[in-house]
Amino acid sequence: MIKLFNANYRSSVNQRFREKRFRFFKDCLGSVKSEGVITILDVGGTESYWENMNFTSDDSVHITLLNLEATSVTHSNFSSISGDASDLSRFEDKHFDVVFSNSVIEHLFTFEAQQQMANEVRRVGKNCFVQTPNYYFPIEPHWVFPCFQFLPFWFRVFITREFYLDAYDPAKRGEMAVQRVKEVVLLTEKDMKGLFPEAKVYREMVFGLKKSITSYFF
């Protein structure tokens, strides 16, 4: 089950969907007109993600990675800065040609913070591409556990503390487990439409079930 849905495995369902989604993103990117280099802000992204998508050598694109802490980068068309996804006030309106984010908006602890991130993405980006797992998909993607998001809070904390699930090592200290469970607030398609009212929706389906949702406008 873990290997099937863990994107760290090249043959996983998640990775195959990432690659298909990225091909769709590149098609959208083809419509972006810029007098110079196309600027992309990747909120919560990593250089390795773009390497896995074979998209690091295009000098017509510059990608700025924004995370809580800046990281070192190896490609000349990448830069990395520290910042908060819900506060992009350092940037002027429409500063970037595209704001991109993959499986980040659900990690902001509260819907209010998610609303702030959505507002900032829409403000600083001329175009946007924001993906998140679907709340109603039966396999919760962070714990890779069936219906984890529907369980009582205390039981989710217990599972997080006591078992190794996907990227979540057992949190031997209870407070760490509490924080991990509080951190992830999954969204529905209705939620995403409310956060990005002008956006179109790209849906990923598995056996007729909606696995993830991408709000985008170009």
C-alpha positions in Angstrom: 0.0 0.0 0.0 2.8 2.5 0.9 4.7 1.9 -2.3 1.6 2.1 -4.4 0.7 5.6 -3.2 4.1 7.0 -2.1 5.4 9.4 -4.7 9.0 8.6 -3.6 8.7 5.4 -5.6 9.0 5.9 -9.3 6.4 3.3 -10.0 3.8 4.6 -7.6 0.4 5.8 -8.5 1.2 9.2 -7.1 4.3 9.6 -9.1 2.6 8.6 -12.4 -0.1 11.2 -11.6 2.5 13.8 -10.8 4.1 13.3 -14.2 0.8 13.4 -16.1 -0.2 16.5 -14.2 3.1 18.1 -15.0 2.7 17.5 -18.7 -0.6 19.3 -18.4 1.1 22.1 -16.6 3.7 22.4 -19.4 0.9 22.7 -21.9 -0.6 25.5 -19.8 2.8 27.2 -19.5 3.1 27.2 -23.3 0.3 29.9 -23.4 2.3 32.3 -21.1 3.6 35.3 -23.0 6.6 37.1 -21.6 9.0 39.7 -23.0 11.9 38.0 -21.2 12.4 35.0 -18.9 9.2 33.4 -17.6 9.2 33.7 -13.8 7.7 31.0 -11.7 7.2 31.1 -7.9 7.0 27.5 -6.5 5.4 27.8 -3.1 6.7 25.0 -0.9 8.6 23.3 -3.8 12.0 21.7 -4.2 14.6 21.6 -6.9 14.5 17.8 -6.9 10.8 17.9 -7.9 11.7 19.8 -11.1 14.6 17.5 -11.7 12.3 14.5 -11.5 10.1 16.2 -14.1 13.2 16.9 -16.3 12.6 20.6 -16.2 15.7 22.2 -15.0 17.6 23.1 -18.1 15.2 25.6 -19.7 16.9 29.0 -19.6 13.7 30.7 -20.7 12.3 30.0 -17.3 13.5 31.1 -13.8 12.0 29.2 -10.8 12.0 30.7 -7.3 11.5 28.2 -4.5 9.8 29.5 -1.4 9.9 27.6 1.8 10.0 28.3 5.5 13.8 28.0 5.2 15.9 28.7 2.1 17.9 25.8 0.6 20.9 25.5 -1.6 20.2 25.1 -5.4 22.5 23.7 -8.1 20.8 25.0 -11.3 21.5 28.5 -12.6 17.8 29.1 -13.4 16.7 28.4 -9.8 16.8 30.5 -6.6 15.6 29.7 -3.1 14.1 32.1 -0.5 12.6 31.8 2.9 9.0 32.9 3.5 5.5 32.2 4.5 3.0 30.9 1.9 0.2 32.9 3.5 2.2 36.2 3.4 3.9 37.2 0.1 3.8 40.9 0.9 7.4 41.3 -0.2 6.2 40.9 -3.8 4.1 43.4 -5.8 0.9 42.5 -7.5 1.4 40.2 -10.5 5.1 40.0 -9.8 5.4 36.4 -11.2 4.2 35.1 -14.5 3.1 31.9 -12.7 2.6 30.8 -9.1 2.9 27.0 -8.8 2.2 24.9 -5.8 2.1 21.1 -5.4 0.5 19.5 -2.3 1.3 22.4 0.0 -2.0 24.3 0.8 -3.3 21.4 2.9 -0.3 21.8 5.3 -1.3 25.2 6.8 -3.1 24.1 9.9 -6.3 26.2 9.4 -8.7 27.1 6.6 -8.0 30.8 7.4 -4.3 30.3 6.5 -5.3 28.5 3.4 -7.5 31.4 2.4 -4.6 33.8 3.0 -2.4 31.7 0.8 -4.9 31.6 -2.0 -5.4 35.3 -1.8 -1.7 35.9 -2.0 -1.2 33.4 -4.9 -3.9 35.1 -6.9 -2.5 38.6 -6.1 1.2 38.0 -7.0 0.7 35.6 -9.9 -0.5 36.5 -13.4 -1.3 32.8 -13.7 -1.5 30.0 -11.1 -1.4 26.2 -10.8 -2.2 25.0 -7.3 -2.8 21.3 -6.6 -4.0 19.5 -3.4 -5.2 16.0 -2.5 -9.0 15.5 -2.4 -10.5 15.2 1.1 -12.9 12.5 0.0 -10.4 10.2 -1.7 -10.4 7.0 0.5 -6.6 6.7 0.9 -5.2 9.7 2.9 -1.9 10.5 1.0 0.3 11.7 3.8 -0.3 8.7 6.1 -1.2 6.3 3.3 -3.9 4.9 5.5 -7.5 4.2 4.4 -10.0 6.9 5.5 -7.5 8.3 8.0 -9.0 11.8 7.6 -12.4 10.6 8.8 -11.1 9.1 12.0 -11.5 10.9 15.4 -8.7 13.3 16.1 -7.4 11.3 19.1 -7.2 8.2 17.0 -5.2 9.9 14.2 -2.8 11.2 16.9 -2.4 7.7 18.3 -1.7 6.2 14.8 0.8 8.9 14.0 2.6 8.4 17.4 2.7 4.6 17.3 3.2 3.6 13.7 5.5 4.3 10.7 3.3 5.4 7.9 4.8 6.8 4.7 7.0 9.9 5.5 5.8 10.1 9.1 8.1 8.5 11.5 6.5 7.5 14.8 6.4 10.6 16.9 7.5 9.2 20.3 6.5 12.5 22.0 2.8 13.1 21.9 2.9 16.8 21.2 4.8 16.1 17.9 2.0 13.7 16.8 -0.6 16.3 17.7 1.1 19.0 15.6 1.4 16.6 12.6 -2.3 15.8 12.7 -3.3 19.4 13.1 -1.0 20.5 10.3 -2.9 18.7 7.5 -6.3 20.1 6.6 -7.5 18.4 3.4 -9.7 20.3 1.0 -12.7 19.4 -1.1 -13.3 20.6 -4.7 -15.9 22.9 -3.3 -13.3 24.4 -0.9 -10.9 24.9 -3.8 -13.5 26.6 -6.0 -14.2 29.0 -3.1 -10.5 29.7 -2.6 -9.9 30.2 -6.4 -13.2 31.3 -7.8 -11.9 32.4 -11.2 -9.9 29.1 -11.7 -10.6 26.1 -13.8 -10.3 22.7 -12.2 -8.1 19.8 -13.3 -9.1 16.5 -11.7 -7.2 13.3 -11.3 -9.4 10.2 -11.1 -8.6 6.7 -9.8 -11.2 4.0 -10.5 -13.8 6.7 -10.8 -12.8 8.4 -7.6 -11.3 11.9 -7.5 -7.8 11.6 -6.1 -6.6 15.3 -6.3 -7.7 18.7 -7.4 -5.8 21.4 -9.2 -7.1 25.0 -9.5 -5.5 26.8 -12.4 -5.9 29.9 -14.6 -3.8 30.9 -17.5 
